[in-house]
C-alpha cells in the first residue's frame, strides 16, 4: 500500500473510531462503545455504530493472504439460511443459527471450543410466518449481556458469561406475520429492535426496551394512521395494514444522538389498494414505507426521513443498512449516510440534515426511473414501468430482490470505496385484487423473473461514493451473494452462492485467495484478533425459501450448492 493510502487509512480509522465512538461517550453505552472501538474485537453486527464493516487489522494483508488456512470449523446444528455475523468480545465468539435461532453458541474465538449453548423453545409453526426464511443474522452485546431477537417475536437478554436467560420481552405477535430476524441496536440504556412482516400486512414499528429490565421504553410506528401526522398519505384506513416494517439493522450517530433505520415495502404490493396507484403521487406516497428514518434515540421521535421509493409498486424494500462516514468532497467534509437501495440507486445523504446530496444508479440495468431528482427529492419514473390495474408492466429492473438485498456492504476509509454485493435481475409485474387476512401473505401481484442484461446475475461492485461511479467489479452467474468485509490490510472478503469464499485486493479488485466452503454464503464475514493473531470468520448455509420467488433463477440458486450450517475460521499459516 502506498504511503498516501496508508495515511488515508489511518486518518479514516481514527475518524470512525473517534467520531462514532468517542463523541459523547460518557452518555452512550460504555461497553458497546468499547467493543466497537477495539480493533481486536467485533462488537456489533457491522463492527460499530457506523455499519462500515471496516476493521483496521492488517496482519493479514494483500501480500500474505494467499497463505490463509483453516484454523477450525464448527457445525451449527441447524440447516437453512444461516446468515449470522458473529460477535467477538475479548476471547469469546458468539454466533446464532437459523430456526429461531435454534441455538446461540459461545465459543473460544481462537480454538472453537464451546463454552455454552442457549437453546430457546421456539414454536414449530414459525416458518409459515417468516416471509423469506427462518434466518437469524446475529445478536447484540452490551454490559455483559447478549440480546437476541427471535422468530417468535420475543427479545431476550442473556448473561454473556453463562448463557442464562435474564429477561424476555414480547415485541410483537409473530402469528400476524412478524418475526424478528436481525440483531437489535443497543444505545445508551436501551435495546432497539424492529420486526418483519411487510408481506403480511402488518403495521411496522420500532421499539426500545430498558437494557436492565426489558421493560418497553418507547414505540414508534413507521406507518401513520389517518388521524396522525402524514396519515393522509394513505387511502382510507389502508395504513392499518401498511407494512413499513423495520426488519434489518440500525445505525447510530452519538454526535446528534440519532438512530437511523430503513423501512420495508408498503402493503399490499398492489399499490392501487393504498394510494392512487398510477404514479401521480400527490400526497399519497405511503409514508414512511421504503424509506430511511432518523429518530431521536431517547424518545423515538422521527426527526426526518428520506423516501427512496415513493408509492412503492415493486417491493423495493427500503431496509438496507445505513453506512455512516465523513466523506471528503470538493465542498469540504460531508457527514454522510450511505445506502445502496434495493431500487438500484446509491444514496448519499447529509446525516445531520436529511438532505439527499446525490443519488445515482449503481445497478446499470435500473429502468423503473431514469434518474433521481435531487431538487425535488424523488425519482423521475418511467410510467411504462409502473404496474397498476389493467396496466401490467414488463422488463422492470431491478427485480423485487433489489439491486442489493440484505447482504451487507462495507466501506474502507483507506480506498474511499464501498463494496456492494449487487444483483442484476429483472421482472414483469401485474396486479390483482387482494384482501387482508391476518397471518397470510398480503400481496396482490404476480412477478415472473427474468435475467438482467449482460449475461450475469450478480456483481461485487467497488463504488466511489463521492464521485458516484463504479471503480471495479467482479461479476457472478448468480444473484443474492454474500455480504462483504474490508480491512486495513487492503482486502475485501466476500462469499457467493456457490460457496466460494474470496479475498480480493480492495484497490483493484484482483482475486488473491479462494476457498469453497460447501454451501452458499449470504452472511457478512468478520475479522478479529486474539493474543496478537488475526482471524477471519464466516458463517455458511444458503437460503432455502427465497429461490421460490425467482422462478428459473431460483432453481439455479438451489442447484449451485446444498443447504448448510457451519462456521469457518481462518488465519495465515
C-alpha positions, 0 to 999 in steps of 0.5 A: 500500500502506498504511503498516501493510502496508508495515511488515508487509512489511518486518518479514516480509522481514527475518524470512525473510531473517534467520531462514532465512538468517542463523541459523547461517550460518557452518555452512550453505552460504555461497553458497546462503545468499547467493543466497537472501538477495539480493533481486536474485537467485533462488537456489533453486527457491522463492527460499530455504530457506523455499519462500515464493516471496516476493521483496521487489522492488517496482519493479514494483508494483500501480500500474505493472504494467499497463505490463509488456512483453516484454523477450525470449523464448527457445525451449527446444528441447524440447516437453512439460511444461516446468515449470522455475523458473529460477535467477538468480545475479548476471547469469546465468539458468539454466533446464532443459527437459523430456526429461531435461532435454534441455538446461540453458541459461545465459543473460544474465538481462537480454538472453537471450543464451546463454552455454552449453548442457549437453546430457546423453545421456539414454536414449530409453526414459525416458518409459515410466518417468516416471509423469506426464511427462518434466518437469524443474522446475529445478536447484540452485546452490551454490559455483559449481556447478549440480546437476541431477537427471535422468530417468535417475536420475543427479545431476550437478554442473556448473561454473556458469561453463562448463557442464562436467560435474564429477561424476555420481552414480547415485541410483537405477535409473530402469528400476524406475520412478524418475526424478528430476524436481525440483531437489535441496536443497543444505545445508551440504556436501551435495546432497539429492535424492529420486526418483519412482516411487510408481506403480511400486512402488518403495521411496522414499528420500532421499539426500545426496551430498558437494557436492565429490565426489558421493560418497553421504553418507547414505540414508534410506528413507521406507518401513520394512521389517518388521524396522525401526522402524514396519515393522509398519505394513505387511502382510507384506513389502508395504513392499518395494514401498511407494512413499513416494517423495520426488519434489518439493522440500525445505525447510530450517530452519538454526535446528534444522538440519532438512530437511523433505520430503513423501512420495508415495502408498503402493503399490499404490493398492489399499490392501487389498494393504498394510494392512487396507484398510477404514479401521480403521487400527490400526497399519497406516497405511503409514508414512511414505507421504503424509506430511511428514518432518523429518530431521536434515540431517547424518545423515538421521535422521527426527526426526518426521513428520506423516501427512496421509493415513493408509492412503492409498486415493486417491493423495493424494500427500503431496509438496507443498512445505513453506512455512516462516514465523513466523506471528503468532497470538493465542498469540504467534509460531508457527514454522510449516510450511505445506502445502496437501495434495493431500487438500484440507486446509491444514496448519499445523504447529509446525516445531520440534515436529511438532505439527499446530496446525490443519488445515482444508479449503481445497478446499470440495468435500473429502468423503473426511473431514469434518474433521481431528482435531487431538487425535488427529492424523488425519482423521475419514473418511467410510467411504462414501468409502473404496474397498476390495474389493467396496466401490467408492466414488463422488463422492470429492473431491478427485480423485487430482490433489489439491486442489493438485498440484505447482504451487507456492504462495507466501506474502507476509509483507506480506498474511499470505496464501498463494496456492494454485493449487487444483483442484476435481475429483472421482472414483469409485474401485474396486479390483482385484487387482494384482501387482508387476512391476518397471518397470510401473505398480503400481496396482490401481484404476480412477478415472473423473473427474468435475467438482467442484461449482460449475461450475469446475475450478480456483481461485487461492485467497488463504488466511489461514493463521492464521485458516484461511479463504479471503480471495479467489479467482479461479476457472478452467474448468480444473484443474492451473494454474500455480504462483504468485509474490508480491512486495513490490510487492503482486502475485501472478503466476500462469499457467493452462492456457490460457496466460494469464499474470496479475498480480493485486493480492495484497490483493484479488485484482483482475486488473491485467495479462494476457498469453497466452503460447501454451501452458499454464503449470504452472511457478512464475514468478520475479522478479529484478533486474539493474543496478537493473531488475526482471524477471519470468520464466516458463517455458511448455509444458503437460503432455502425459501427465497429461490421460490420467488425467482422462478428459473433463477431460483432453481439455479440458486438451489442447484449451485450448492446444498443447504448448510450450517457451519462456521469457518475460521481462518488465519495465515499459516 
